[in-house]
Every structure is written in structure tokens, then in C-alpha cells.
Amino acid sequence: MTGPGDIIGSVAEGALLARAAEPNHGEGSDGHTHEAACLNCGTALIGNHCHTCGQAAHVHKTIGAFFHDLLHGVFHFEGKIWRTLPMLAWHPGKLTREYIDGRRASYVSPIALFLFVVFLTFAIFNVASGPIHFNPNNDPVALAKAEREAVKQIADLKAELAAAEKAGEQTAAIEGQLVGAEAALDGIRTSKKGGPIQISGDSGAASGPEWARGINDAWDEAAKNPDLAIYKVQSSAYKYSWLLIPLSVPFVWLLFPFNRKFHFYDHTVFVTYSLCFMLIVLAAVTAINVWTSLGGLIAVLILYVPFHMHRQLREAYGLSRTGALWRTAVLSGFAMIALTLFALAVLGLSMG
């Protein structure tokens, strides 16, 4: 099982990736050489960075400086993180507008922050989530869906059989499929009453046994190792988390259709910072729920989410209270659609 050490490792990995997104800021001089010319391109140095290639003027050459850089990258994050997080929490729209308008030196960029937060969130989530128990025979939602599909299959086969009989065509294959579908329905209904699922078909019916065995095999596979399927989806989610950005941007654009004042770049910055905050809330809710008894704080965080969305919309796009309010309501619905699309995409990519 993943332990606290994995959280630290994942946070470090996320911070270092975030650092890679903004590599040319915040280099200190402790433990570094002091060169007169850039070691990369040979240009005479004027300041802390080469004005030709951008490399830091002073390059570390000691073990102490190496670990200083590591700790600096993970924990200090150039000092920007401590200015960015309060803004993200309380003035997200102002943070968004500052970055879009080019006032960026004081803040962590949206993509760097996103990388850091993704690793942090999924590290906490993986540690906090225990084994998932799955009992297909007692899953009412899955059984109800299977029953509806079986009933529809039977109705379709009966209609196909009637049409074949009317046309004077061979009906043996359709009858075999119908027998198998009815057996499947009986098995599902038996399972709903507490019995085990076992779908069978007449061994003499064309294609009946084949698809019946396929259903049995698929169900048995899920019953034998459901944790593997869930683990594959769960472990893949962070890899594809970047998909949330392109999936969400078009929905934000729909709030300002054909508005020439705002462009896709503006919406991308808005979405990325917004996702950063939502992931932080998810991480906080998970941690609070597992390791504390502060259930009231979870409710506060959840209730703050739409207020945060409203505040970001109003500040980032200069909206009135009314304009921001209706867009918040619409965007909340869009967010659910985007999350659904993301879940389906991750499911397909991880199980493919």
C-alpha cells in the first residue's frame, strides 16, 4: 500500500516538474561557481542569467549545492507559491487577470501550479483510498442496467424473428439467440434475488452459447479481479489529468460566444487556475475525511466551490454580479459534463 513516503516523493516529483515548467527563476548563489562568461554559450555575463541563452550565471558543483537546489525546488518553489496560493484561494480572478495581462513574475504559472497540484492530489488520494470491495452479485445499479439491456435485446430479437417468419426466412439462428437472451434475463433476475449469475444457452443454437459464454467470462473476470480494473483507472487518472484543460476550455468559451475581448488563451488560463483550486479542494476533502473528524470543514469547502467560481468569473472577466451569477450556474453544469467526458476518456484509455 502506498505510504506517507510516497506522498513526499510524489510532491517532490510534482514540484520538480513544475520547476521544469519555469526553469529560469529563483536560482541562488550558495554553493555555486561565479563565472565571468556563460558556461553554456560563452557570452559575457551581466546579471544572474545569460542574456543570450538564459542559463543561470552560476552553476553548482558541490553535493551541498545539489541538495540545496533540490530542497529549493521542492519546498521554496521560488517563493512564488506563497504569493500564488492566497490569491488562488481568495482572488482567483485577479490572479487569472494578472497572468493574462503579463504581470507574472510574482506568481507560479498556471501549468507549473497544475503539475504540482496534480501530483499532490493524486498522492493523497492514493494513500487515503483503501481497497475497494466489489460484489457484482449485489450491485443493484449494475444489475438494473443489465436487466434493462437484456429486456431490450429480447424485444429486438422477437421483432426480428417476426419479420423473418413473415418473409419466410430461416429462423433457427434468431431463435437460438432469443433462448440465450431469455436465459440471460433469468440469470440476472436470479442474481437480483441473491442467487449467483450463470448465463447459459442451448448448445445446439447458433451463436447462442458463444455470446452467453462471453457474458459469463466478462462477468467472471470482473468478479475475480475488480480491484485491478479499478486500479488501472485510478492509476491512469493523473496521467491524463491534462485532458481536463482542453475538455473544459470550450465550455468556458460558450459563456462568452463570439466575444472578441476574450480569447481561448484567456479561457485556458482561467480553466487551469480553476482546476488547480478544485484539485486542492479535492485533496483537502480527502485528507480531512480520512484523517480527521472535521466533517463541518468539508461542508464549508464544498460550499465555497461555487463562490470561488463566481469570484473568479467576476474578477477575471470584469462581470457584474448578475452576469457572474448566471454564468456560475451554467458553468457548474458544464463542469459536470466535462468531468463525465474526462471519466469516460480515462476509462477508455486505461482499459484499452
N, C-alpha and C positions, 0 to 999 in steps of 0.2 A: 504493500500500500504506500502511496506517496506520503512523505513526511514533511515536517517543517523545513528540513534542509532543502527539499525540492522547491519550496516556495521561494527561499532565498536565492537558489540557483536560477529559478525562472525569472525572478525580479531582476537579478543581475543580468541575465540574458536579454531581457526586455530593455533594460536601461542601456546596455551596450549597443543594442540595435538602434535604439533611439538616438544614442550618441553618434552612431554611424550616419544617421539622417542629418545631423548637424555637427560635422566633424571639426569645423574651423573656429570654434569659440571656446573661451574659457581656459586655455592652456596656461598653466602656471609655470614658474621658473625654477622651483625647488628641484634639485637633483638633475637639472638639465644642463646641457652644454651652452656656451654663449658664443655663437658663431658670428663672424662679420659678413659672411656670404651664405646664401641658402644652400643647404647640403643637397637639395634636390635638383636645382637648376643653375646654381652658381650666381644668381643675381645678388647684388649688394643689398644687405638688409637695412631697412629704415625703421621698422617698428617690430611688433611681436610676430608678424606674419610676412611672408614673402609677397610683395605686391604683384609678382608675375604669376606664380603657380599656386599661391595660397597656403603653402605648407608652413607649419609653425616654425618660428625662428630658432627655437631651442629644442633639441631632441634629447630625450632621456637616454642615459647609458649606464644606469645603475639599477640594481634589483629594488632598492628602496623607491626610486622614482617610478619604476614599473608598477609596483603595488600602490603607490600614491595615485597614479593615473587610473588604476582600476577602481580604487575606492572613490576617487573624484568623479569618475564616470557613473558609478552606481548610485552613490549617496548624495553627492553635491549637485550633480546634473546641471553644472554651470551656474547654480544659484537661481536660474530662471524658474525652476519648478515651484519655488516658494512664492514667486510672484504670480505664476500662472494659475495654480490651483485655487487660491482665493477668488481670483477673477472668474475662473471657470464655474465656481460654485455660486457666486452671488451676482456677478455681472457678465454672464456668458455672451450676451450680445455685444457688449463693449469690447470684450476680448476678441470676438469674431471680427468686429469692425476695425479694431486696431491692426489686426494682422492683414486684413484685406487692403487697408489704406497704406500699408508699408511700414507701420511703426512696430517692428518685430524684434528688435534687439533685446528687449526686456522679457520676452516670453518664449516658451517652448513652442515650436511649430506644431500644427495640428497632427501631422503624420508622425512626428517623433513622439508626441504625447500618446497618440493612439497605439503605437507599438509597445510602449512601456505599459500602458494600462491593460492592453490585451493579455500580455504575459502575466501581469499581476493578477488579473481577474480569473483567468483560467487556472492559474496555480492554486489560488484559494479555493476555487470551485472543485478542483480535482481532489484536494486534500479533504475538503469538508464533505464531499459526497461519498457515502459508503456503498457497499454492494447493493445492487438493485435486484430485488427479488421479482421474478416474473412467473406467473402461473397462467398459462394460456387457457386452461380449462375453466378458470374462474374470472376471466376478464370479460365483464359484461359488455363493454364498449366494442371490443373486437368481435365477440360472438354475435352481437346485434348487427354489426356491419356484415359479417359473413352470412348471416341468415337472410338479410335483405338481398345480397348479391345472389344467393342460391335461389331465392324465390323468383328473382328477375330472370335468372338463367332458365329455370323451369318454364316460365311463361313464354320466353323466346323460343324454346325448343318445341313447346306444344304448338305454337303458331307455325313454326317451320314444318312440323310433322303434318299439320292440317293442310298446309299448302302443297306438300309433297304428295299426300294421298289424293288430293283433288286433281293434281296433274298426272296421276298415275305413275309416279316415280317410285324407286326403291326407298323404303323407309327403315330398313334394318339398322343402319348406322345411327340415324336420328333417335330411334327407339332405344338403342344402347346408351346413347348419351343421356337420354331422359331418365333411364333407370339409374344411371350413375349420379345424376343431379339430385334425384329424389332421395337416393341413399345418403348423399352429402347433407341434404337438408335434415334428414332424420338424425344423422350423427351430430350435427350442430345443435339441434334441439335437445338431444340426449345430454350433450355436454352442458347446456344451459341449466339442466335439472341436476347437474352434479356428476354425471357419468363421463367416462373418457371418450374422446373423439376417435372414431375409426370409420373412415370412408371406404366403401368397397364398391365394386362394380361387377357385373356379370362377366365372367372370364370369356364368354363367347361373344360379347358385344363389341363391335368395332369401336376402338378408341375410348370406350368406357373405362376399362381398367387402367389404361395408361394415364389418363388425366386424374383419375382417382388416386393412383399411386403418387402422382406428382403433388397433389394436395397433401396427402399423408406425409410425404417426405419433407415438404416445406414446413409443415406444422411441427413434425418431429425435430427438425433442425432448429427451429425457433425454441422449442421446448427444451432441447438438450443444452443449448448454449446461447440463451438470450443475452446474457451479460456480454458476450463477445460482440454481438451486433450493436448493443447499446454503447459498448466501449469504443467501437470503431467510429460511431457517430460522434460521441463525446470527445474523443481524442482528435478528431479531424476538425472540430468546430473552430478551434483557434487558428488552424492553418488557413481556413477560408474566411476568417473574420473580415478580411479586407473587402469581401463581396458586399458587406453591409453598406459600404460607401456608394458604389455605383448603383446598388439597388434602391438606395434612399434618395439620391440626388434628383431623379426625375419627379418624384412626388413633391419635393420642395419646390421645384420649378413650377409645378402645377398650381401652386399658391400664388404665383406671380406670372401668369401666362403672357408671353409676348411683351413683358416689361423690359424696356431697353436699359433701364437704370441698373438692373441686377442681371448678372450673367451666371453661367454654370460654374465659373470659378468661385464666385461668392457663395453659391449654394453648396459647393463641395467643402469649403472651409467651414461653413455653418454646420453641415452634417457631421463632419469629422470631429469638431469640438463637442457637438451634442452627443455623439456616440461615446466619446471619451467619458463624459459625465455619466451617461446611462450605465456604462460598464463599471464605473466606480461605485455607483449605487448598487448594482448587482453584486459586486464583490463585498460591499459593506453589509448588505442584507443577508448574504450567505454566511458571512463570518458572525454576525450578530445572532442569527438564528441557530447556528451550531454551537457556538462557544459562549454565549451569554443568555440571560433570561430577559433581555430588554426588548420585549415584544412591542412595546409602545414606540420605541425608536424606529422600528421597521415601518410602522404605520406612518410615522412622520416623514420618513424618507420617500415612501411611495406617494404620499400626498404632495410632496414637494416637486415631484417629477413634472406634472403638468404646469405648475407655477414656473418652474425653471424653463420649460419650453416656451411659455408665454413671454417670459422676461427676455429670453434670447431673441425671439422673433421681433419683439418691440424695439429692442436696442439695436439689433443688427440691421434691421430694415427701416428704422425710423417710423414705425407704425403707430397709429392711435391705439387707445385701449380696446376699442371695439374691433378694429381691424386685426389686432393681435389675438383677440379673444376667439373670433370665429376661425381664424387660421389655426389656432392651437387645437380647437376641437377637430377640425378636418385633418390636421397633421397627426393627431393621435390615432385616428382611423387608418391613415396611410402607414403609420409606423407598424401597426398590427399586420397589414398586408405585406410590408417589406420583411418583417420577421418571419412570416409564413413562407414567403418565397425563399428566404435565406435557409430556413429549416429544410425545405424540400431540396434545395440545391446541395446542401451539405449531406443530406441523406443519399441523394443520387451519386455524389462524388465519392463518398466514403464506402458505399456498398457496391459500387460499380467494379 
